Amino acid sequence: MKKAKADKKLILVVGILLVFGSIMIFSSSWPYALDIGASADYFFKRHILFATAGFIAMILVSFIDYHIYQKYAVQLYILTFAICLLVFTPLGNNLDTFARRWIVVGPINFMPSDLMKIASVILLTSLLSMKRRRDTVLKDILPVILIIIFSVLPVYLQPNLSTSITIILSLGAIYFISGMDLRYFFFIIPSFVLMILMFFLGEKNEYRRRRLYTLLHPLEDYTGDGWQLSQALVAVSTGGLLGVGFGKSRQKHLYLSEAHNDFVFAIISEELGFLGAAFVIILFLILIRIGFKIAVNAKDDFGRLLAAGITLVIGIQAFINIGVSFGLLPPTGLVLPFISYGGTSLMVTLGMVGILLNISRNKTIIKE
């Protein structure tokens, strides 16, 4: 027996996504950068800095035995939960949005909700891998529901609907693939639906209901709530098969206010057309396939569930973002992994890939 090497295919796919994303960040961000008085390559240079630091962190994390996360799963979760609560202290900041999602310390700002994605996955996979079956509903489902509720709570209160739904879907899927007793299926699914519906109920969630209505009628209020979605649809429809040409997007000229962030996929579709969009989607499908292959070949239950959980988080986030650009989902504020501008999300995502690489590295293979 001998140790396997880290998955080179995964590193290659992530590297291609990072390079492609960096190019698209430059193309999509320079009009906004000039508008705020910065240099044309302001966001590009910052993205390169985050991508480089994240890639180095990914390699370093790939050498850390993933079992250490199982050993300290509870402590990591409690620490992350406490950090998430800091957004409600003077350290919290909304950074020109209505949502209080960032912690700002001097020149440094980051979104703690990104940390909750991986912390919640580690805690749940650790729990499920220790004992796969319980005797009662209280011992089986209740711990899972409580982890989901406590993971979503500080994120929901910011408010951050997109990350909340990502966490719910990811943790629910992990529980399902871990071998959920089908007797509980009709209990847990309505619970997830109820939690998601709660995001749209009450006077405080009026803006979310408006977003949902905008999804169904994007052109009805295209100068108001439907502006972003309408402009994204214009970008996607303008691209056609081959696109208008790299760097020639019209929508990035302040029509799409988050052209380098939430709606970078719309700019990709506009400039590079259907083929460019398909290229990105295929890369994510390859990444998901590699992630699940690593999960299947992991040497223990914790490794299998953790690899699957990380793959689910990345995949769900990617396709929610893509779905928004295509007008299939309401605007959420969720970035496209590896491609959108966003330092915290990029570095956390690369850290998760580092864990995947370590799970791959620690599998055992038989010499032929």
SVG drawing of the C-alpha trace seen along z (x, -y; Angstrom):
<svg xmlns="http://www.w3.org/2000/svg" viewBox="-46 -60 50 65">
<polyline fill="none" stroke="black" stroke-width="0.4" points="0.0,0.0 1.2,-3.6 -0.2,-7.1 -1.9,-8.6 -0.9,-11.9 -3.1,-15.0 -5.6,-15.1 -3.8,-16.9 -7.0,-17.2 -8.6,-19.1 -5.7,-21.5 -5.8,-22.0 -9.5,-22.7 -9.3,-25.2 -6.2,-26.8 -8.1,-27.3 -11.1,-28.8 -8.8,-31.2 -7.0,-32.4 -10.2,-32.7 -11.8,-34.5 -9.0,-36.9 -9.2,-37.8 -13.0,-38.4 -12.5,-40.4 -10.3,-42.9 -12.7,-43.0 -15.9,-43.5 -14.5,-45.8 -12.6,-48.6 -15.6,-50.8 -16.7,-50.7 -13.1,-51.2 -12.8,-54.3 -16.2,-55.5 -15.1,-55.4 -11.8,-57.2 -9.5,-54.2 -7.2,-52.9 -8.7,-50.6 -6.9,-47.6 -7.8,-48.3 -10.1,-45.3 -7.9,-43.1 -4.8,-43.6 -6.7,-43.0 -8.2,-39.8 -4.8,-38.6 -3.6,-39.2 -6.4,-37.3 -6.2,-34.5 -2.4,-34.1 -2.8,-34.1 -5.7,-31.7 -3.9,-29.3 -0.9,-29.2 -3.3,-28.6 -4.9,-25.8 -1.6,-24.0 -0.7,-24.4 -4.1,-23.1 -3.7,-20.1 -0.9,-18.9 -3.0,-19.1 -4.5,-15.8 -8.3,-16.3 -9.0,-14.2 -7.9,-17.2 -11.2,-19.0 -13.2,-16.1 -11.2,-16.2 -11.9,-20.0 -15.3,-20.2 -17.2,-21.5 -14.6,-24.1 -14.3,-25.3 -18.1,-25.6 -18.4,-27.6 -15.6,-29.9 -17.2,-30.5 -20.6,-31.1 -19.0,-33.7 -17.3,-35.4 -20.6,-35.5 -22.2,-37.3 -19.5,-40.0 -21.4,-41.5 -23.9,-42.8 -21.3,-44.6 -19.5,-47.9 -17.1,-45.8 -20.0,-44.9 -20.5,-47.0 -22.9,-47.0 -20.4,-48.4 -23.0,-50.5 -25.7,-47.8 -28.8,-47.3 -27.3,-44.0 -24.8,-43.9 -22.6,-41.1 -19.0,-42.3 -16.6,-42.6 -14.3,-45.6 -11.0,-45.9 -8.9,-48.7 -8.2,-48.1 -9.4,-44.4 -13.0,-43.4 -14.4,-39.9 -17.7,-38.0 -17.9,-35.5 -20.9,-33.8 -18.4,-32.2 -16.7,-30.6 -20.0,-29.2 -20.4,-27.2 -17.4,-25.0 -17.7,-25.0 -21.3,-23.7 -20.3,-21.0 -17.4,-19.9 -19.7,-19.6 -22.5,-17.8 -20.2,-15.3 -18.3,-14.7 -21.6,-13.9 -22.9,-11.7 -19.6,-9.8 -19.4,-8.9 -22.7,-7.0 -24.6,-6.4 -27.9,-5.2 -29.9,-6.3 -32.9,-4.6 -35.4,-7.5 -36.4,-10.6 -34.9,-12.8 -31.6,-11.1 -31.5,-10.9 -33.1,-14.0 -33.1,-16.5 -29.3,-17.0 -29.3,-17.6 -32.1,-20.1 -30.4,-22.0 -27.1,-22.2 -29.0,-23.6 -31.0,-26.1 -28.0,-27.4 -25.8,-27.6 -28.5,-29.6 -29.6,-31.9 -26.7,-34.4 -26.5,-34.4 -30.3,-34.9 -30.3,-37.8 -27.7,-39.8 -29.8,-39.3 -28.2,-37.0 -30.8,-34.8 -28.5,-33.3 -25.9,-32.0 -28.7,-30.7 -30.3,-28.7 -26.9,-27.4 -26.2,-26.1 -29.7,-24.6 -29.4,-22.8 -25.8,-21.6 -26.4,-20.2 -29.7,-18.7 -28.0,-17.0 -25.2,-15.7 -27.7,-14.2 -29.5,-12.5 -26.4,-11.0 -25.2,-9.8 -27.9,-7.2 -31.0,-9.1 -33.7,-6.7 -36.4,-7.1 -39.0,-7.0 -37.9,-10.5 -38.1,-11.8 -41.6,-13.3 -40.5,-14.9 -37.3,-16.6 -38.3,-17.9 -41.3,-19.9 -39.0,-21.2 -36.6,-22.6 -39.4,-24.0 -40.8,-25.7 -37.4,-27.2 -37.1,-28.6 -40.6,-30.0 -39.8,-31.8 -37.3,-33.9 -40.2,-35.4 -42.8,-35.9 -43.3,-39.0 -43.0,-42.7 -39.2,-42.7 -39.0,-40.4 -41.0,-42.5 -37.9,-43.2 -37.4,-39.4 -41.0,-39.0 -40.4,-41.9 -37.3,-40.0 -39.4,-36.9 -42.0,-38.9 -39.3,-40.5 -38.1,-37.1 -41.5,-36.3 -42.0,-39.8 -38.5,-41.2 -39.6,-43.9 -42.6,-45.1 -40.4,-47.3 -37.2,-47.4 -36.2,-50.8 -36.6,-49.7 -36.4,-46.3 -36.2,-44.6 -33.2,-46.6 -30.4,-44.2 -32.2,-41.2 -33.3,-43.0 -29.8,-44.1 -28.4,-40.6 -31.0,-39.2 -30.0,-41.8 -26.4,-40.8 -27.1,-37.1 -29.4,-37.5 -27.0,-39.8 -24.1,-37.3 -25.6,-34.8 -23.4,-31.9 -20.0,-33.6 -20.5,-36.8 -19.9,-40.4 -16.2,-40.0 -13.9,-40.0 -13.9,-43.4 -16.8,-44.7 -19.6,-44.3 -22.1,-47.2 -23.8,-46.1 -20.6,-46.5 -20.7,-50.2 -22.6,-50.8 -25.8,-49.2 -25.0,-46.1 -23.8,-47.6 -22.1,-44.3 -20.7,-43.3 -17.4,-42.0 -19.1,-40.4 -22.6,-38.9 -23.3,-39.2 -19.9,-38.3 -21.4,-35.3 -23.8,-37.6 -20.8,-39.5 -19.1,-36.2 -22.3,-35.3 -22.3,-38.7 -18.7,-38.9 -18.0,-35.2 -21.5,-34.0 -23.0,-30.6 -19.7,-28.9 -18.0,-30.9 -20.9,-30.3 -20.9,-26.6 -17.1,-26.5 -17.6,-27.7 -20.5,-25.4 -18.5,-22.4 -15.6,-23.3 -17.8,-23.3 -19.4,-20.0 -15.9,-18.5 -15.0,-19.9 -18.1,-18.4 -17.4,-15.1 -13.8,-15.1 -15.1,-16.1 -17.5,-13.2 -14.9,-10.8 -12.6,-11.9 -15.5,-11.3 -16.2,-7.8 -12.5,-6.9 -12.0,-8.4 -10.8,-5.9 -13.4,-6.6 -16.9,-7.9 -15.8,-11.3 -13.6,-11.8 -16.4,-10.6 -19.0,-12.9 -16.6,-15.9 -15.5,-15.7 -19.1,-15.3 -20.2,-18.3 -17.4,-20.6 -18.3,-19.6 -22.0,-20.3 -21.3,-23.8 -19.2,-24.8 -21.6,-23.3 -24.8,-24.7 -23.2,-28.2 -22.0,-28.1 -25.4,-27.1 -27.4,-29.5 -25.2,-32.3 -25.6,-31.0 -29.3,-30.6 -29.6,-34.2 -27.9,-35.4 -30.2,-33.3 -33.3,-34.7 -34.1,-31.3 -33.6,-32.5 -34.1,-35.9 -31.0,-38.0 -29.2,-36.8 -25.8,-38.4 -24.1,-35.1 -20.7,-35.2 -19.5,-32.7 -16.8,-30.5 -13.2,-31.2 -14.4,-33.7 -16.3,-36.6 -14.5,-39.3 -14.6,-38.8 -11.6,-38.1 -13.2,-36.2 -15.3,-33.9 -12.3,-33.2 -9.9,-32.3 -12.4,-30.2 -13.4,-28.3 -9.7,-27.7 -9.2,-26.5 -12.1,-24.0 -10.4,-22.8 -7.2,-22.3 -9.2,-20.0 -10.5,-18.1 -6.9,-17.7 -5.8,-16.3 -8.7,-13.8 -7.5,-12.7 -3.9,-12.6 -4.7,-10.4 -6.5,-7.7 -4.6,-4.5 -4.0,-2.8 -2.7,0.6 0.5,1.0 0.0,2.8"/>
</svg>
